[in-house]
Amino acid sequence: MACALKSRFTLHDWKVEQKVKFLLLLTLWLTLLGEVAAHKPPRTSDPGLCPPLEDHIVRVDIRIRRQNQGVSFSRNLQNRSISPWDYNITRDPNRFPSEIAEAQCRHIGCINAEGQEDRTLNSVPIQQEFLVLRRKRKGCPGLFVLEKVLVTVGCTCVTPMVRYLHDPMADGVADQLN
């Protein structure tokens, strides 16, 4: 009987040990589940759940080197050109930079040596693609996306493109005359 009693207590101890292990594993699992839930990305509809901006900072050096570096004659270039242009500032508070200077050609033609417009030549815009940061209206504040914008940066003078329309009737008349 003493042997049977001893083995009963051992069996009881084993069951208690298994219950304790189960409870410890359950506690560990719930703790890990809570950690995973804490690091889940926030829903964009709830700005209160947005991560602090300090955690997601992108630093960009936007300083421009000396503009006239190596080119000392570029002053007032838009007025000295034979295809002059003016600058218009476009403003967009949801863009970085929020202000961009865009060129607009002053004339259809180009300026000749006498300072008069010559319409046998064409003044055309020069365009350049730039990258800007666009603020997302929905979701977290301070969230930006990279976007391309096409900006007119100046104007240049070109010879016009001349296209001759092919008239099949004129060819037939020319053949009859020959």
Secondary structure, DSSP 8 states (H G I E B T S, - for coil): -HHHHHHHHHHHHHHHHHHHHHHHHHHHHHHHHHHHHHTS---TT-GGG---GGGG----------TTTT-TT-TTHHHHSSS-EEEEEEE-TTEESSEEEEEEES-SSEE-TTS-EETTSEEEEEEEEEEEEEE-SSSSTT-EEEEEEEEEEEEEEE---------HHHHHHHHHH-
